[in-house]
Amino acid sequence: MQKLIECVPNFSEGRDMALIKQITDMIEACDGVKLLDVDPGATTNRTVVTFVGEPEAVVESAFQAVKKAQELIDMRQHKGDHPRFGATDVCPLVPVSGISMEETAEYARRLGERIGNELGIPIYLYENAATSDVRRNLANSREGEYEALKDRISSAEWKPDFGPTEFSESVARSGATAVGARDFLIAVNFNLNTTSTRRANAIAFDVREKGRPKREGNPITGKPILDENGEPVMIPGTLKGTKAIGWFIEEYGIAQVSMNITNLSQTPLHVAFDEVCDKAAARGVRVTGMEIVGLVPKSAIIDAGEHYLRKQRRSLGVTEADKVKIAIRSLGLSDLKPWDPNEKIIEYVLAADEKKASLVDMTCRGFADETASESPAPGGGSISAYLGSLGAALAAMVANLSSHKAGWDERWEEFSDWAVKGQEIKDELLFLVDEDTNSFNRVMDAFGLPKGTDEEKAARTAAIQNATRYATEVPFRTMERAFDSFEVIKAMAEQGNPNSASDAGVGALCARSAVMGAYLNVKINAAGLKDREFADDLLTRGAEIERKSIEREAEILAIVNGKI
């Protein structure tokens, strides 16, 4: 698996787009990284940049970006609403795939040491790269912000991990930078129908894990109660793994609760939204929507979509795209400006460059025309998989229609479960549409290998056999998954909305045709296999699936005809 890490540097400039572009140009100039997102904020005067790539390339890109920010941003002139202490305020590395947190933390330490030594910027390591527990929390290292930096870097307690310990002219300009390794963090802002920063802060203190100080008498103006160590006694907030403050955003003319969700397993995005809504309502304030700063994992949006479907007692067996739309509307992500999932969901952004032309992305006419062309692919295997996907899709449709049929409200979850199963089968069969054609192309590529020497002939023969074996396995998988759909189709024929009985019947016809068509491809490809034990086993199992499919179709059609 390829090693990938994400870097999310925050630069203390959010108004001068030409300056920001000079910084991001340094990132894009490095090979092996992809710039995913640039999210400037005028009121905070801060830009959050997200890029991803292989570790060495990401570390080099981050260094060059920090170097350019040091050249362009003078912290002596900086004003903004977000806590900050440096031109590059924070520079966290996040493991994405193929790499552990421990490895990522080591890359962060290497990056911090290089920035400190070569650029002369005070470096504080935080989160999983921290050198002590007290420095894990960014707020501790950044306490007092830029204005307190002069005294802190020369103190024994807050001496930087790398870089200078004197407040020189260069340090006065650059400030300090926090470099760390952390889990995926979601930065969100909850939009409020008020301009009151005090009310926004009160809501933030209600929910953030740290909570608020416990006071004598008046909970706002009373004297803080201290523990035996002289530290304030805190009343914890309701959301684990969150940090939050309230502020006023001049460009929008509203107050917001600004939150970092540092642990999505403890506090999913939708849980945070609902809790902030509840706490705001208790104070006479309404949450009108949410801003997500930077990118978000797809799972957070899908989980939110499913959460709000459940609250509406609606079927979860809808497409991924529909779940994303529900999440966008329910969370109010387009409250302040349009929110495009293709630009904001990390998996969609990463997939955009890798996406290649596929059969399932064609129009119906385009797919039919491509099938009818002189090209041998797509052929019967891809068509069989597509027929199967349509059968499963019809079953899911009947389940979804049944889930909100008038008078059947108490059965919504039963039909939702069937719809989810139908959608899963449909999605795998759609994958097999293209995979069948891919497997055919692999066979053709194998036949095109050189055969001038004995070694080349042996390699060619082995490649042909391997490709042919795979080209036999793919339609067999189509048979299995199409057969699986009969369970959902039969349930919908028996229990689903009777007005859709004919749709279930057509689904059965599609599923049976998919099984029989795929079996033809299994047989023709198995004939070319030298491993007869494997081939004969697949043929025997395939014949049994075909026999059972014909039986299932007859059973379902009898049920359907009995209803219509």
PyMOL commands that set and color helices and strands:
alter all, ss='L'
color gray80, all
select helices_A, chain A and resi 17-28+55-72+75-77+101-119+133-136+138-141+145-152+169-174+197-207+269-282+298-311+320-331+341-344+346-354+359-361+364-372+380-403+409-447+454-495+498-526+532-563
alter helices_A, ss='H'
color red, helices_A
select strands_A, chain A and resi 4-7+10-11+33-41+46-53+88-97+123-127+177-181+186-192+212-213+234-235+242-249+254-261+287-293
alter strands_A, ss='S'
color yellow, strands_A
deselect
rebuild
show_as cartoon
